[in-house]
C-alpha cells in the first residue's frame, strides 16, 4: 500500500468547483507497475497501426542497402574522375618536368626585347623590374608545366666599376623543384632574372 500526499484545492466534482483541504490519497497499485496484458495488447495494436501507415520505401532490406551503396560508389568514382580531369589529385611526380633550358631562352628573349637600348635610371628600375617579373611569369605559365608554382626574382642594377653578386637559398625537393636564370648586360645596366619552379603535390 502506498500513501501519497496531494493538494486538492480547486478540485471539481460534477462540474462544481470547491475548495478542499489537503488530503491523502491511498492506493494499493504500485506507482511503477508494469502494464497489464490488456494495456500491452493495446500498445501493440497502436504500434502495428503506425507501422502500417509508414511508406513501404522506408523499410530497410538487403536490396535497398545494396542499391544505396552502389549509388554511393558511383558518385565517388565520378568525383574522382572529375578531380583527375581538373588536376586536383595528389601526384608525387610531374606529368611534364620543368625545363630550365627552355625557360632560360624565354627569359633572355624577354630581357633583350625590353632592355635593349635602355639606360639605367634608379627611379624607373623598380617599375621596370615589376613589369619584367609579371611578363616573364605569364610567359612561363604559358609553357604549360602542370602543377608547378613559379616565383620570378628580378634584379636590375647600374653597370659601374662595382661588382654584384646575386644568390639564393631554397628548401625544396631537389629531384623535381628547380630554377632557371637569365642575364642581360649593356653599357648602362645589368639585369638578372631567376625563375623558381616548385612542384605542387
Secondary structure, 3 states (H helix, E strand, C coil): CEEEEECCCCEEECCEEECCCCEEEEECCCCCCCCCHHHHHHHHHHHHHHHHHCCHHHCCCHHHHHHHHHHHHHHHHHHHHHHHHHCCCCCCCCCCCCCHHHHHHHHHHHHHHHHCCCCCCHHHHHHHHHHHHHHHHHHHHHCCCCCEEEEEEEEEEECCCCCCCCCCCCCCCCCCCEEEEEEEECCCEEEEEEEEEEECC
